[in-house]
């Protein structure tokens, strides 16, 4: 039970934890134009996966509430487990790559991110055991609604990658 409480606390504070990690990568790194382009493409892939997932699950997924959801979606991107977490991993690794930290920091940080989200996914799997699976579920939001729901995520990514680009431009 203590493990579940810890995972619930990590779930609630995942944005803060990832923000601290991003700041650390940004300060450890020496971004170049190449690392920013490559990292941005990886992050864009993750953001697109998140957008697709949000279009299916709706804005209810954007919560800090660790209680189990009433439904389990199994269509669209949810045919594979946890596409939002997969998207977050791609965004995080993309940002880390863009900031171009030392290889050891990049490797350890990326592995840490994967372990973090695997632990959150395991926690979520336990909580979804009793959730019902509705028949014939279709996307809840169109792309427009998903973009509106995800605007803070996209805005944060643009600001963070722009800051790295300015840093690379000023040091080139």
Secondary structure as GFF3:
##gff-version 3
##sequence-region A 1 172
A	DSSP	alpha_helix	2	12	.	.	.	ID=ss1
A	DSSP	alpha_helix	14	28	.	.	.	ID=ss2
A	DSSP	alpha_helix	33	57	.	.	.	ID=ss3
A	DSSP	three_ten_helix	59	61	.	.	.	ID=ss4
A	DSSP	three_ten_helix	76	79	.	.	.	ID=ss5
A	DSSP	alpha_helix	83	99	.	.	.	ID=ss6
A	DSSP	alpha_helix	103	127	.	.	.	ID=ss7
A	DSSP	alpha_helix	143	149	.	.	.	ID=ss8
A	DSSP	alpha_helix	151	171	.	.	.	ID=ss9
###
